[in-house]
């Protein structure tokens, strides 16, 4: 499939953008700066993986994609460099780093400012909605799930990534790297981070989910749920350990796909 620009160019521009602009969002002296930087840099590669994963599922058709909570745009760019993916990147504000990246690459991406609680699109506007590391930051996941199902066409799919809480109970949490944080109830997490550890004035994580069902119950209407685990990405069981991990995927998922019927 045709590329708009070379991957070498895209990778160079994206890495330069992250390196140059990340300290506008988080101080380099912050204890979780390194974790945030690694996550930011990984987004372009994730977009390329997703392009390879989803293209066979849509049988060569032109694919309308909503990247909900697009952030620095790495996933949008990784997908949107392929001519068969038509990307709309939505965030609560227009991300200026992504705007600059769009200008320098001239990729035909659309940026929209809006809320996941009330998406500014017509019913059935998209074949694919990406909700990557976003649902845990929103105060009303049911409103988000309703909106996603509304803008998906029948037969469309939504991919969700969000940390599985059981994975991080005694390990460093996935956002701030604080060990054991997710053993605490949500209000205590917020108090610890803002008042005790003083990791910023606002703790922007609303809820880390315990189960797959805790997430998918927010998506109304007829649908089918597919759960992916990284063994390897997106993975199928190959060893006894893999089989046990697969059986526990309702608590230890990597990616969840909701198929709208």
C-alpha positions, 0 to 999 in steps of 0.5 A, a space after each residue: 500500500 502506498 505511503 505518503 512520505 518515507 518512514 525515515 522522514 516520519 521517524 526523524 521528524 517525530 522523534 525531534 518533535 517529542 525531544 523538543 516539546 515534551 518538557 512543555 508538558 512535563 518538567 525534565 526534573 519530574 520523577 516520571 519524566 523518563 516514563 512519559 518520554 518512553 511512552 511518547 516515543 513509542 506511539 509512532 511504532 504503535 501506529 505502524 503496528 496497528 496499520 498492519 493489524 487492521 488492514 487485513 480486517 477491512 479487506 482492502 477498503 478505505 478505512 475511516 479512523 477516529 483516534 480519540 485522545 490522540 495526544 502527540 499524534 504518534 499513532 495517528 501519524 503511524 496509521 495515516 502515512 498509509 494511503 488507505 487510512 483516513 485519520 481524524 485525531 481528536 483531543 480536548 484541545 488541538 495539540 500544537 505538536 501534532 499540528 506542527 508535525 502535520 505541517 512538516 510531513 504534509 500528511 492528510 490528517 484532520 485534527 478536531 478539538 472535542 470531548 469524548 463525552 460528546 463527539 462532534 460527528 454524525 452517526 456511523 462516521 467511522 469504521 474504526 475508533 481507537 481509544 488508547 490509554 484514554 478511558 481511564 482519564 475520563 470521568 464518565 466512561 458510559 458517556 464515552 462508550 455511548 458516543 463511540 458506539 454511536 459514531 461507529 458504523 455497523 460492523 465497525 470496531 473500537 480498540 481500547 487500551 487501558 492498564 489492567 489494575 491487577 498487573 500493577 497492584 504491587 508494581 509501579 503504576 503505569 502513569 507515574 511509576 509509584 509502586 503500590 499506588 493502585 492498591 489504594 482506592 481512587 480518592 486515596 490515589 489522588 490525595 497521595 499524588 497531589 498532597 503527599 508526593 506532590 506530583 502536580 496539582 491535579 491527578 488526571 487518572 479517574 479510574 483504573 479498571 479491575 476487569 474487562 467487563 468493567 470496561 465493556 459494560 460501558 459500551 451499549 447495544 449489540 456487540 462482540 468483545 475480543 481480548 488480545 494479549 501480547 504473546 507476541 503482539 497481538 498474540 495467540 497462546 503457544 506454551 502452558 504459561 501462555 495458555 494460563 495468561 490467555 485464560 486470565 485475559 479478563 483481568 490481564 488484558 493488553 487490548 480490548 476490541 469491541 465489534 459493533 453488530 
